[in-house]
Amino acid sequence: MDPQALDQLREIVGDEYISTRKDVLLSYSSSASTGYDSQMPAAVVRPASTQEVSEIVKVANKFKIPVIPRSGGSSLQGEVIPSPESLVIDLLRLEEIKLYKDLRSVTVGAGVTFGALDKFLKVHDLWVPVSPESALVCTVAGNVAVNGAGPGSSRYGCVGELVLGLEVVLPDGRVINTGSEANPHAPGPFLRYAFGPDLTGLFIGSLGSLGIITKVSIKTFRRMHHFYYDTYGFPDMPSVERFLIELKQNEVHPLFASIYEGRILQFFMDMLGEEYGIPKHQWPPLTVSMTLGRMRDDLLQSDIRMVKKICEEIDGHVIGISELPRGEWEDRMRVFVRSSYVHGWHWRILYHHQTPANWHKSVDAIWEIMDKHGLLGHTAGFLSGHSSYNFYPHLYFFPDDPEEEQKVRAAHKELSRLLLKSGAVPFKLSQYWTDGLAEMKPYLELIRIIKDRLDPNGIMHPEVLPIPEE
Ligand SMILES: Cc1cc2nc3c(=O)[nH]c(=O)nc-3n(C[C@H](O)[C@H](O)[C@H](O)COP(=O)(O)OP(=O)(O)OC[C@H]3O[C@@H](n4cnc5c(N)ncnc54)[C@H](O)[C@@H]3O)c2cc1C
């Protein structure tokens, strides 16, 4: 990197918060993503304020240095892995939290994790009811940048749906506020759709390619204290799909609902069942694991009755095992996924959304790919909103076997094409989807136009979005 650029960056953040040392850069060369080649950046800076972020971006623009915004580094599709000549901007020092109790919102700096926010809000008997299963390390801003989802999404939708506004440093260093806070006299964040088009939405899911989110304003809710956990068995795919659709149609909105294929559930239980205290069971072909939550017990009891009725009307039965959903919900900030690291698994993940009615199409697609290539993998997912189901199929490989890893990479590309054909949409965009997106040319061109206009020097996380160059 140009020594002059380094000097100017040093002036902004101070000696302690800039580094080009190999041992430091090494820790920015990878992320939680397994199955991606790591790559060291040229330098890393750790700003402490929006002002510093803005000044850094101006320097990067002047010297045409690609910048990679990084917060928790917990993303799973290689989104935060730098290029060799890039500057990583580590945002974890932006730790401010400001509560607007009467506005039912909170504003957090880009370095605040879901775990830290939950600890803060718990004191006020409040919460943000959706969090990813990486909540202890993943930041709210990072999750907004990828448009994440997780436990709580079955009722409230993706995290983006809770966002009221953002503070963003644009690629030229200008700072904007979106939502009601675009008005400097606003008492705080209270409305997202305030001044014409939804500019907040432009940055949700943009993976840091259009600007750096320095603050997120997000809705808070009174914490729930009434929960019910149960599992429901179904004989086949049509009945389990109908179950989820009918729940929503009858205004029953579980906090978290996952469908498990019997054979996959057994696979998990063999590894984790004992640790989580889940009784041994002859699991049916399909199981729904569900957490219901309500502010009032009478509402909860009514939901429980309605779920049972709907389940039995469509050939299902109440299994009566509560430990599985209880483990998923109560341990949602650390959860099952942690266990996959403990067990040393290596995988590639292909997040996407289907409608509950198309659930079987994703399951069929991943089994088709696993069988065709002789790979080990699994399907998993959860109801993720008004009428969507979030899927995260994994394909595993042995890290010591480069040939098998290549096979998984190729199989994943093939899977992405199959999924798009089946009507699925990406949950988080990533390079996997590129080939299959060819049919969406005008849409991608619009993203390219916006990107080029906002970022004429192309410095802001240049390669993360799978959109073609003009
Ligand atoms: C065990 C485990 C479980 C997981 N479970 C879930 C889950 O349930 N739901 C889910 O959605 N994800 C999940 N993930 C994936 C991951 O946690 C999310 O993608 C997460 O939101 C990434 O946030 P981060 O702060 O770690 O961001 P990073 O990994 O640092 O960055 C992610 C992307 O966002 C960009 N970015 C980061 N911060 C900013 C910013 N302030 N402004 C602009 N761009 C930025 C980066 O450049 C990169 O493209 C899981 C990961 C692990 C390891």
The ligand as a Gaussian input file, in Angstrom:
#p B3LYP/6-31G(d) Opt

LIG

0 1
 C      -22.205000     -20.451000      14.315000
 C      -22.825000     -19.499000      13.333000
 C      -24.202000     -19.368000      13.265000
 C      -24.790000     -18.476000      12.373000
 N      -26.146000     -18.332000      12.364000
 C      -26.706000     -17.373000      11.589000
 C      -28.118000     -17.138000      11.642000
 O      -28.865000     -17.762000      12.386000
 N      -28.605000     -16.156000      10.859000
 C      -27.815000     -15.386000      10.058000
 O      -28.320000     -14.477000       9.397000
 N      -26.493000     -15.606000       9.967000
 C      -25.920000     -16.565000      10.713000
 N      -24.570000     -16.789000      10.657000
 C      -23.762000     -16.035000       9.703000
 C      -23.199000     -14.709000      10.267000
 O      -23.216000     -14.660000      11.625000
 C      -23.975000     -13.579000       9.733000
 O      -23.764000     -13.493000       8.367000
 C      -23.589000     -12.263000      10.414000
 O      -24.628000     -11.391000      10.290000
 C      -22.374000     -11.572000       9.963000
 O      -22.175000     -10.470000      10.848000
 P      -20.735000     -10.041000      11.261000
 O      -20.854000      -8.891000      12.202000
 O      -19.967000     -11.188000      11.738000
 O      -20.242000      -9.517000       9.843000
 P      -18.929000      -9.871000       9.010000
 O      -18.777000     -11.318000       8.842000
 O      -17.788000      -9.107000       9.571000
 O      -19.333000      -9.222000       7.599000
 C      -20.370000      -9.749000       6.821000
 C      -20.575000      -8.909000       5.562000
 O      -21.110000      -7.645000       5.898000
 C      -20.193000      -6.591000       5.593000
 N      -20.196000      -5.700000       6.741000
 C      -19.881000      -6.013000       8.018000
 N      -20.087000      -4.955000       8.814000
 C      -20.544000      -3.968000       8.017000
 C      -20.952000      -2.624000       8.250000
 N      -20.935000      -2.102000       9.476000
 N      -21.360000      -1.874000       7.198000
 C      -21.385000      -2.398000       5.949000
 N      -21.024000      -3.660000       5.671000
 C      -20.612000      -4.434000       6.695000
 C      -18.863000      -7.260000       5.327000
 O      -18.070000      -6.532000       4.423000
 C      -19.313000      -8.610000       4.776000
 O      -19.667000      -8.494000       3.422000
 C      -23.961000     -17.690000      11.526000
 C      -22.567000     -17.813000      11.612000
 C      -21.995000     -18.706000      12.493000
 C      -20.511000     -18.780000      12.561000

